[in-house]
Amino acid sequence: MIPVGAESGAQELLCITRVSDSEYEHESYGDVRFVPLLGEEGWP
């Protein structure tokens, strides 16, 4: 699972599966938005 796109704004959530040494399949789970981590355990 990986979000693909710019850091700000909408990203596409993809699931990429390796099916052989040189082949991959991907499935999209649609647009997502991630927010920065805040607080003591977040980004400085």
C-alpha positions in Angstrom: 0.0 0.0 0.0 1.4 3.4 -1.0 -0.1 6.9 -1.4 0.9 8.3 -4.8 0.9 12.0 -5.6 1.9 15.4 -4.2 2.5 15.8 -0.5 -0.3 18.3 -0.2 -3.7 17.6 -1.7 -5.3 14.4 -2.8 -3.2 11.3 -3.4 -4.2 7.9 -5.0 -3.9 4.9 -2.6 -2.4 2.0 -4.6 -1.9 -1.6 -3.6 1.0 -3.0 -5.6 1.5 -6.8 -5.7 4.5 -8.6 -7.1 3.3 -11.6 -9.2 6.7 -12.7 -10.6 10.3 -11.5 -10.8 9.4 -8.9 -13.4 5.7 -8.5 -13.2 3.5 -6.4 -10.8 -0.2 -5.8 -10.5 -1.8 -2.7 -9.0 -5.2 -1.9 -7.7 -6.4 1.6 -6.8 -8.4 2.3 -3.7 -9.3 5.8 -4.8 -8.3 9.3 -3.6 -7.0 9.8 0.0 -5.7 12.7 2.0 -3.1 12.3 4.7 -2.5 14.9 7.3 0.9 15.7 9.0 1.5 14.1 12.4 1.3 16.7 15.2 2.3 16.8 18.8 5.1 15.1 20.7 5.4 12.1 18.2 4.9 14.3 15.1 7.1 16.2 12.7 9.2 19.0 14.1 
